[in-house]
């Protein structure tokens, strides 16, 4: 019987980031599809080991910045030369050098807000999104590698063996219930304020 996707994971726990990087490279070379890696601090080269492509956020920033520049120029030309033309200090209606400060500010403003909005949308960071915690130690001193068993052709035993070859300190299976897979935001908030810690965090700590 096929496993349901996004519910059954094999977790590898690492303390040394060199072992983590070499292990990820070896596992991917063996055909393992890694769901995600959770680390308490940035690990140089991790995105390359995972095979991530270069982010297209700079292109989004350029597009939003160009939009800001265009809107600023259109706004100033319309206000100063069409809607309410005025001669200020003997200058022409279209005193282009005077447009530079406003155009610069609009460019920066739209580029900044555009990148933030793009990041939130593409990363699915909704205000009401409930975090799913694989292992709470990822916020302390351990690197956590999550492998979705349903997304891989290798068996659980084979992937476990590869984890151990990579010097993982601990390898265990983590299964999510339907509630944990798509948790209720209301229950999450109530649990957070009632117990001071969410049920997902308790499960991740006391497996």
N, C-alpha and C positions, 0 to 999 in steps of 0.2 A: 504494500500500500504506500502510495507516494505521500511524502510529508507536505504539510501545508507551509507555504512560503511565509517567511518573516515571523516565524513562531518558535522554531527549534534551532538553537545555536550551540556551537562548540566554542568554549572560551579558553584562550591561552593567556596566562599571566606571566609577565616578564618584569625583572627588576633592572636589568642592564639594557641600555638602549642599543648597544652594539649587537648584542644577541638578538634584539628585536628586529633591527634592520636586516641582518643576515638571514634570520629566520623567515622574514616576510619574502625576501628575494628568492630563497630556496623553495618556499611553499608555492609561490606564484609560478616558479619555473616547473613545478610538478603539476600545475593545472588547478591549484586551489584558488577559488574566488573568495577574496576576503571582503566581508561586509563593511567593516570599519575598524579603525584603531583609535582607542581612547588613551590619552596620555596626560599626565599632570603638568607637563611643560612641553614647549615646542622641541621637536627632535629634528635636527638638520638632516635633510635628505629623505625624510619619511615619505613625503609626497612623491618623490621619484621612485622609491622602492614600491609604493602602491600603484605606480603606473598612472598617476594623475597627469592630465594634460595641463598646459599653461592656461591660467585663468583668462577668461575673456572680459573681466571687469575693466581693464584699461580701455578696451574698445567702447564699453558702455559709458565710461567716464568721458571719453572724447566726444561721443555722441551727445550726451547731456550737456557737456560744456559748449559744444558748437550750437546747440539749441539755445542755450542761455545767451551766447553772444548775438545770435541772430535776433532773438526777441528783444534784447536790449537796444540794438541798432534800430529795429523797426519802431520800437516805442519812442525813442528819442527823436527820430526823423519825423514821426507823426506829430508828436507834441510840439516840437520846436519849429517845424517848417510847414506844417499843414493845419493842425488844429488851432494853434495859437502862436503864429509867427511873431517873434520879437527881435529887435536889434539890441543886443546887449554889449555895451562897451565898443560899439562900432564894428562888431564881428558879424560875419555872415550868418544867415539862418542855420546853415549846415556847417557849423564849426566842428569839423570832425575831430580835432585833437581834444576838444572838451568832452567828446563821447567816450573817451578811453576809460576813465575811472568807473563810470556806471557799467560799461560793457564788461570790464574786468570783474566787478563785483557780481554781476549777474551770471557770468561764466562760472565763477567759483561756487556760487550758491546752488545753481542747478546741477552742477557736477557732483557736489557733495550730497545733496538730497537724493539725486538720481541714483548714485552708487549705494547709498544706504537702503533705499527702497528696493533696488534690484537685488541686493544681497538678502534682504529679509524674505522676498518672494521666492527667489531661487533656492534658498536653504529651508524653506517652509517654516520660518520662524514666526508663526502666528502668535499674537498676544495670549491666546488661550490654549496654546499647544502645551501638552503635558509631557515633560521629559521622560524618556524611558532609560532607566539606569541598568546597565549590564553588570557592573561591579563598582561599588562605591569607592574601592581603593584606587580607582583611576583619578580621583580627586586628591590623592595623598602622595603615594610613592611608587605606584605600580603602573605598568603599561598593559592595557587590556586589548587583546585581539579577538574580534568576534567574527566567526565564520558561520554563515547561514547554511545549514545542512541541506536544505531543500534546493539551494542554488548550485550545489556541487554534485558531480558525478562520483567522486571518491566516497568511500564509506566513512562512517564515523571513526572506525578503528584506524583506517589509513591516515586520516587527518590528525588523529590523536598521536599517531606514531611520528608524523612530521613535526608536530608541536614539540614532542619530546626530543627529537633530533636537533631542534632549534634551541634546546636548553631552556624550554619554558619551565618555570618553577611549579606551575600547577596547570592542569588541564581538566576541565569539567564541562558538563552539559548544562545549558540554561534554557528552560522551556517557559514560554510566556502563555498565559491564559488569554482568552478573548478580551477580558477586562484589562489585562496588562498591555495587550497589544494596542488597543484603542481605549485608553483610560478616560474616564469621565472627568472633565475639568472641575465640576462642582464637588465631586468626591475628593479630588486631589486637594482642593483648597480647604475643605472641611477637615480632612486628615492632617493637613499641614498645620492648621491653627489649633487643632485639638491635641495632637500628639507631638507636635514640634518636628516631626520627620514623616515623610510619606511612606506608604506601604511598600512602594517599589524600592525605596532605599533600605528598608528593613530586610526585605527579601534578598537584596543584593549583598547585604552584610551578613545575614544569617541564612546561608543556603541550607 
